[in-house]
Amino acid sequence: MSEPPASDRRLAPITVRVATVARITSLSRSRIYELIQSGDIETVKVGRAMLVKYRSVLALLGEDTTPVDPYLPPTQR
């Protein structure tokens, strides 16, 4: 079985920084921190950095958070 082309192997990030979430959602950093405090956005602490779980951002935006197998043909995803 051959390796899928690089274009089919793009994966969504697992975590992103708060500033990235603010840019993606067009919300202020303060509002993002409020959503984190309320539990609407999940985070993980890595050292001193607070990283936001990307799936929780997608859920906040109403996007499908079902994991996709990047090795399946696009018609089977």
N, C-alpha and C positions, 0 to 999 in steps of 0.2 A: 504494500500500500504506500503510495507516495505522500509526501508532505504537502499540506494545502498551501496555496500561494500566500505570500505575506499579507496581502490585502484581506484575506479571510481570517487572519490570526490576530486582528486587533481586538484587544480586550478592554473593557471598561476599567477604570481605576478602582481599586478597593477602597482607598481613602483619599481625601483631598483636604487641603488646608482651608481654614475659615475664610480667608480672603478669596479663595477660588469659589467657594460656595456663594459668597456675596456677589461675585461677578456673574456666576451662572444664573442666579435667581433674581438679580437686580434688587436685592434687599441690602440694607445697611449691615455692617458688621455687628452693630449693636443689636439689631433685630435677630441676626443669626444666633448670637449668644443668648438672647431671650428664648429662642426656639430650642436651643440646647438645654437651657435650664428647665424648661417645661417638659422636656423629654420627647419633643416632636422630631428632633434630630439626634441621632446616636453618634457618640464620639468614642475614640479610644486614645489613651494617653501613651505617647511614645517618648520617653525621656521628658523633656520640658514641653514638647510640642503636643498640642491637642489636634488630632486629626478627625475629620468627619467621615463617617461611613457613607460612601457614595450611594449605596442602595437606599439609605434613609433620605438622601436628597431627592432621588428619583421618586420615592414614595410621597414625599412632600409635594412634588410637582405633579403627582398623579400619573407618573409613567409606570410602565410594566417593569417590575423588579425581578422577574423570573430569570434565573441564570441561563445563559445561552452557551451551548457547546460549540466552540468555534470550529470544530472539525467536522460538523455536519454540513452538508450542502445547504445553501441558502433556502432551497425549497422545503427542507425538512425542519427548519428552525421555527 
